[in-house]
Amino acid sequence: MDLKGVMEQQVFAVVGNTTDPEKYACKIKNALLQNGYTAYGVSRELKELNEVPEEIDVIDLCIHPAFGIELMKVCRRSFKMIVIQPGAESEELLQYLEQQHYPYMQGCLLVGLSLYKGAKIA
């Protein structure tokens, strides 16, 4: 799945600090909500991905890679794609996702919103 395909999904779990307006995870979650998506904050709002109350289409990792790995290790939910935001990647994270055969891509959802939804991102 490419970034366009990601933006055609509906339910996103944004992993990171979604409560601080200065943090990218918060900006991403709010932009998704403002553009008609369903978005859940994981880490500060919900403690883990297993707490998301509906099926997850996309997991957006916008968090330190070590924390991203830990959250993925306890994740028992199905999903279609993981998006790794710039700065949230590490060799260890990528190796773990490969070992688990998890579908992932490195990219930015704010760019995806801008390109495929015509959203103006502040």
C-alpha positions in Angstrom: 0.0 0.0 0.0 1.3 3.4 -0.9 0.6 6.8 0.7 -2.4 7.3 -1.5 -3.8 3.9 -0.4 -3.2 4.8 3.2 -5.2 8.0 2.8 -8.1 6.0 1.4 -8.4 4.2 4.8 -10.7 5.4 7.6 -9.6 4.5 11.1 -6.1 5.6 12.3 -4.3 5.0 15.6 -1.8 7.8 16.1 0.9 6.6 18.5 2.7 9.5 20.2 1.9 12.6 22.3 -1.5 13.5 20.9 -2.4 15.8 23.8 0.3 18.5 23.3 -0.6 20.8 20.4 3.1 21.5 19.8 3.8 17.8 19.0 3.4 16.3 15.6 1.3 13.4 16.8 -1.3 15.9 18.0 -1.2 17.9 14.8 -1.6 14.6 12.8 -4.5 13.3 14.9 -6.3 16.7 14.7 -5.7 17.0 11.0 -7.1 13.5 10.4 -10.2 14.3 12.5 -10.7 17.7 10.7 -10.7 15.8 7.4 -13.3 13.3 8.3 -11.2 10.4 9.5 -11.6 8.5 12.7 -8.4 8.9 14.7 -7.4 7.6 18.2 -4.5 8.8 20.2 -2.3 6.0 21.7 0.3 6.5 24.4 -1.2 9.5 26.2 -5.0 9.0 25.6 -5.3 5.3 25.2 -2.3 3.4 26.8 -2.0 0.7 24.0 -3.3 -0.2 20.6 -5.4 -3.0 22.1 -7.6 -0.3 23.7 -8.7 1.2 20.3 -12.5 0.4 20.3 -12.8 -0.5 16.7 -10.9 -2.1 13.9 -7.7 -0.2 13.0 -6.8 0.4 9.4 -3.5 2.3 9.9 -1.2 2.6 12.8 0.8 5.8 12.6 4.1 5.7 14.6 5.0 9.2 15.7 7.0 8.2 18.8 10.5 7.3 19.8 11.3 4.0 18.0 12.0 2.1 21.3 8.5 3.0 22.5 7.1 2.1 19.1 8.6 -1.3 19.3 7.3 -1.9 22.8 3.7 -0.9 21.8 3.9 -3.1 18.7 5.1 -6.1 20.7 2.0 -6.1 22.9 -0.4 -5.2 20.0 -2.9 -8.0 19.4 -5.0 -6.0 16.9 -5.2 -6.5 13.2 -4.4 -3.6 10.9 -3.6 -2.9 7.3 -0.5 -0.7 7.5 1.9 0.9 9.8 3.2 4.4 8.8 6.5 5.4 10.4 6.8 9.2 10.6 10.1 10.8 10.0 12.2 10.6 13.1 10.3 7.6 14.5 12.3 5.0 12.6 15.3 3.0 13.7 17.1 -0.1 12.3 15.8 -2.1 15.3 12.2 -1.1 14.6 12.4 -1.9 10.9 14.0 -5.3 11.7 11.2 -6.1 14.2 8.5 -5.1 11.7 10.1 -7.2 9.0 10.5 -10.2 11.3 6.8 -10.0 12.2 5.8 -9.6 8.5 4.0 -6.4 9.4 3.2 -4.2 6.4 4.8 -0.8 6.9 6.0 2.3 5.0 8.0 5.3 6.0 6.1 8.5 5.3 4.2 11.4 6.6 0.4 11.6 7.0 0.4 15.4 6.9 1.9 15.1 3.4 -0.7 12.5 2.5 -3.5 14.7 3.6 -2.1 17.6 1.6 -1.6 15.6 -1.5 -4.7 13.4 -1.5 -7.3 15.3 0.4 -6.3 18.8 -0.5 -6.1 19.6 3.2 -4.4 22.8 4.3 -2.1 21.9 7.2 -1.2 24.6 9.7 
